[in-house]
Structures are given as C-alpha cells and as structure tokens.
C-alpha cells in the first residue's frame, strides 16, 4: 500500500524541464563555473611563468667580473654592460 501511495504522489510532483525555459536564460551550471575557474587559473599561471622569462630576455646582466674579459675576447669591440642581476 505504501508503494501505491508513493507512486500516486509522485504523479503530481512537478519536474522542471529545461526545454520550457527561454533559451536565452541559462541555468547556473557547476561545470561552467569550474571551467571559468580553470581558465582563469591557467591565464594566471601563464602570466606568472612568463615574467622571469621576459626579465631574462630584457636584462643585460653579468654574473662575475670575468665576463667582460670573455666578451672582449669574443667580440673585439667589447660589450657595454649596463645592468647586473644583483646590482643596478
């Protein structure tokens, strides 16, 4: 008897159908939120890891004093070093 009562009440339960909603109105979907978080995290990590690479390509650095001697031997004209990693 309980099963019959359960199925009779189940008959009157409204089931929302996404096809009856306007197609321009989208329901909140957890997968879309996860996709947004994943995309923003990827953009942030790409930005974070390109900063040191950009710095190393832009900086004219020397690590030790012997680099000037090596540069002068290799390039006859010499290289003017304007900025170091640990000293400006």
C-alpha positions as CSV (number, residue, x, y, z in Angstrom):
1,X,0.0,0.0,0.0
2,X,2.9,2.3,0.7
3,X,4.2,1.9,-2.8
4,X,0.9,2.8,-4.3
5,X,0.7,6.0,-2.2
6,X,4.3,6.8,-3.2
7,X,3.6,6.5,-6.9
8,X,0.3,8.4,-6.7
9,X,2.1,11.4,-5.0
10,X,4.9,11.1,-7.5
11,X,2.4,11.7,-10.3
12,X,1.7,15.2,-9.0
13,X,5.4,16.3,-8.5
14,X,6.4,18.9,-11.0
15,X,9.6,18.2,-12.8
16,X,11.2,21.3,-14.3
17,X,12.1,20.9,-17.9
18,X,14.9,22.9,-19.3
19,X,13.2,23.0,-22.7
20,X,10.3,25.0,-21.3
21,X,12.6,27.8,-20.1
22,X,13.6,30.6,-22.5
23,X,16.7,29.5,-24.3
24,X,18.4,32.9,-23.7
25,X,18.1,32.2,-19.9
26,X,20.6,29.7,-18.9
27,X,20.6,27.9,-15.6
28,X,23.6,28.1,-13.3
29,X,25.8,25.1,-14.2
30,X,28.6,24.0,-11.9
31,X,30.6,22.7,-14.8
32,X,30.6,26.2,-16.3
33,X,31.8,27.6,-13.0
34,X,34.6,25.0,-12.9
35,X,35.5,25.8,-16.4
36,X,35.8,29.5,-15.6
37,X,38.0,28.9,-12.6
38,X,40.2,26.5,-14.6
39,X,40.6,29.0,-17.4
40,X,41.4,31.9,-15.1
41,X,43.9,29.8,-13.2
42,X,45.6,28.9,-16.5
43,X,45.8,32.5,-17.5
44,X,47.3,33.5,-14.2
45,X,49.9,30.7,-14.3
46,X,50.9,31.6,-17.8
47,X,51.4,35.2,-16.8
48,X,53.3,34.2,-13.7
49,X,55.7,31.9,-15.5
50,X,56.4,34.4,-18.3
51,X,57.5,37.2,-16.0
52,X,61.0,35.7,-15.3
53,X,61.5,34.8,-19.0
54,X,60.7,38.4,-20.0
55,X,63.0,39.7,-17.4
56,X,65.9,37.5,-18.5
57,X,65.4,38.5,-22.1
58,X,65.3,42.2,-21.3
59,X,68.1,42.4,-18.7
60,X,71.7,42.9,-19.8
61,X,73.2,41.1,-16.8
62,X,76.6,39.9,-15.8
63,X,77.3,37.3,-13.2
64,X,81.0,37.9,-12.5
65,X,83.9,40.2,-13.4
66,X,85.4,37.7,-15.8
67,X,82.5,38.1,-18.2
68,X,83.9,41.4,-19.5
69,X,87.2,39.7,-20.4
70,X,85.4,36.9,-22.2
71,X,83.1,39.4,-24.1
72,X,86.2,41.4,-25.1
73,X,88.0,38.3,-26.4
74,X,84.9,37.1,-28.3
75,X,83.7,40.4,-29.8
76,X,86.8,42.5,-30.4
77,X,84.7,45.7,-29.9
78,X,83.6,44.8,-26.4
79,X,80.2,44.8,-24.8
80,X,79.0,47.5,-22.5
81,X,77.1,46.0,-19.6
82,X,74.6,48.4,-18.2
83,X,72.7,46.4,-15.7
84,X,73.5,43.4,-13.5
85,X,71.2,40.9,-11.8
86,X,72.3,41.8,-8.3
87,X,73.4,45.4,-8.8
88,X,71.7,48.2,-10.8
